[in-house]
C-alpha cells in the first residue's frame, strides 16, 4: 500500500501545492519522499494543463453562456504580475497564491512557450517544495520550542 501513500501526495499537490506536504505528514512518509512526490505532483499538473491548455480554453468557451468580462480584479492582478515579473513571477507565486493548475493556465493564457513554463515551474516546485515540506515537518518541534501546548506532536 506504499503506492497509495505516494499517489495521495501526488494528487494533493496537483490540486493545491501545500496539500502535498500536509498529506505526506498525514500518511507517514519521510520528508524526502514527500518533497519528491510534491514536486512530481505539481509538475504532472503543469504538464497536463500545458498540453491540454488550448483544448481546455475551447471547452470552457463552448459552455460559457456569455462572453467573459475583460477587466476584473483578477485579470488586472494577473496582468500586473505578468508585466512586473513575467513567467518568473507567475512560477514564483504559483505554489504560494495560485494552484499549480491556476498558475499554468495563467502562463498558457499569456502564450508562454512550453519549455519556459516547464523550466520555471520546475525550479519553483523544487524550491517551494523544500520550504513547505521542511516547514510542515518541523512545525511540531517549533511549537514545542516556543512553548506550544503539544497539540501537534507526533
C-alpha positions as CSV (number, residue, x, y, z in Angstrom):
1,X,0.0,0.0,0.0
2,X,3.0,2.3,-0.2
3,X,2.0,3.3,-3.7
4,X,-1.3,4.6,-2.4
5,X,0.6,6.9,0.0
6,X,2.7,8.3,-2.8
7,X,-0.4,8.7,-5.1
8,X,-2.3,10.6,-2.4
9,X,0.6,13.1,-2.0
10,X,0.8,13.4,-5.8
11,X,-2.9,14.1,-6.2
12,X,-3.0,16.5,-3.3
13,X,-0.1,18.5,-4.7
14,X,-1.6,18.5,-8.2
15,X,-4.6,20.3,-6.9
16,X,-3.1,22.5,-4.2
17,X,0.6,22.6,-3.7
18,X,0.7,22.8,0.1
19,X,-1.6,19.8,0.2
20,X,1.3,17.6,-0.8
21,X,3.4,18.2,2.3
22,X,0.4,18.1,4.6
23,X,-0.7,14.7,3.1
24,X,2.9,13.4,3.3
25,X,3.0,14.0,7.0
26,X,-0.5,12.5,7.5
27,X,0.4,9.3,5.7
28,X,3.8,8.9,7.4
29,X,6.2,9.5,4.5
30,X,9.7,10.8,5.1
31,X,10.3,14.5,4.3
32,X,12.4,13.5,1.2
33,X,9.6,11.2,-0.2
34,X,7.1,13.9,0.5
35,X,9.2,16.6,-1.2
36,X,9.8,14.4,-4.3
37,X,6.1,13.4,-4.6
38,X,5.0,17.1,-4.1
39,X,7.3,18.2,-6.9
40,X,6.3,15.4,-9.2
41,X,2.6,16.1,-8.5
42,X,2.9,19.8,-9.3
43,X,4.9,19.0,-12.5
44,X,2.3,16.4,-13.6
45,X,-0.4,19.1,-13.2
46,X,1.7,21.6,-15.2
47,X,2.4,19.1,-18.0
48,X,-1.3,18.1,-18.2
49,X,-2.6,21.7,-18.3
50,X,0.1,22.9,-20.6
51,X,-0.6,20.2,-23.2
52,X,-4.4,20.4,-22.7
53,X,-4.5,24.2,-22.3
54,X,-5.8,25.1,-25.7
55,X,-8.4,22.3,-25.6
56,X,-9.5,23.5,-22.1
57,X,-9.9,27.0,-23.3
58,X,-12.0,25.9,-26.2
59,X,-14.1,23.7,-24.0
60,X,-14.7,26.5,-21.5
61,X,-15.6,28.9,-24.2
62,X,-18.1,26.3,-25.6
63,X,-20.0,26.0,-22.3
64,X,-19.8,29.7,-21.4
65,X,-23.1,31.4,-21.6
66,X,-21.8,34.9,-22.1
67,X,-18.5,36.5,-23.0
68,X,-16.2,36.8,-20.0
69,X,-15.6,40.2,-18.6
70,X,-12.3,41.5,-19.8
71,X,-11.2,43.6,-16.9
72,X,-11.9,42.2,-13.5
73,X,-9.7,42.5,-10.3
74,X,-8.4,39.0,-11.0
75,X,-7.3,39.8,-14.6
76,X,-5.8,43.1,-13.5
77,X,-3.7,41.3,-10.9
78,X,-2.6,38.7,-13.5
79,X,-1.6,41.4,-15.9
80,X,0.2,43.3,-13.1
81,X,2.2,40.2,-12.2
82,X,3.0,39.4,-15.8
83,X,4.2,43.0,-16.6
84,X,6.3,43.2,-13.4
85,X,7.9,39.7,-13.3
86,X,6.9,37.7,-16.4
87,X,6.9,34.0,-16.3
88,X,9.3,34.0,-13.3
89,X,6.8,35.9,-11.2
90,X,4.0,33.5,-12.2
91,X,6.1,30.5,-11.3
92,X,7.2,32.0,-8.0
93,X,3.7,32.8,-6.9
94,X,2.1,29.6,-8.2
95,X,2.7,27.5,-5.0
96,X,2.0,30.4,-2.7
97,X,-1.1,32.1,-4.1
98,X,-2.2,30.2,-7.2
99,X,-2.7,26.5,-7.6
100,X,-0.5,24.5,-10.0
101,X,-3.5,24.4,-12.3
102,X,-4.2,28.1,-12.0
103,X,-0.6,29.2,-12.5
104,X,-0.2,27.1,-15.5
105,X,-3.5,28.3,-17.0
106,X,-2.2,31.8,-16.5
107,X,1.1,31.1,-18.2
108,X,-0.7,29.4,-21.1
109,X,-3.1,32.3,-21.5
110,X,0.0,34.6,-21.9
111,X,1.2,32.3,-24.7
112,X,4.5,31.4,-22.9
113,X,6.4,28.6,-24.6
114,X,6.1,25.1,-23.1
115,X,9.8,24.8,-22.4
116,X,9.8,28.1,-20.4
117,X,6.7,27.0,-18.4
118,X,8.3,23.7,-17.6
119,X,11.7,25.1,-16.6
120,X,10.4,27.9,-14.4
121,X,7.7,25.8,-12.8
122,X,10.2,23.0,-12.0
123,X,12.6,25.5,-10.3
124,X,9.7,26.9,-8.3
125,X,8.4,23.5,-7.3
126,X,11.8,22.3,-6.2
127,X,12.3,25.5,-4.1
128,X,8.9,25.8,-2.6
129,X,8.6,22.1,-2.1
130,X,11.6,22.1,0.2
131,X,10.4,25.2,2.0
132,X,6.9,23.9,2.6
133,X,7.9,20.3,3.3
134,X,10.5,21.1,5.9
135,X,8.3,23.8,7.5
136,X,5.5,21.4,7.9
137,X,7.7,18.5,9.1
138,X,9.4,20.8,11.7
139,X,6.2,22.5,12.9
140,X,5.8,20.2,16.0
141,X,9.4,20.9,17.0
142,X,9.0,24.7,16.6
143,X,5.8,24.7,18.6
144,X,7.4,22.8,21.4
145,X,10.4,25.1,21.5
146,X,8.3,28.2,21.7
147,X,6.0,26.9,24.5
148,X,3.4,25.2,22.4
149,X,0.8,23.0,24.2
150,X,1.9,19.8,22.4
151,X,-1.2,19.5,20.1
152,X,0.9,18.9,17.0
153,X,3.3,16.4,18.5
154,X,3.7,13.0,16.8
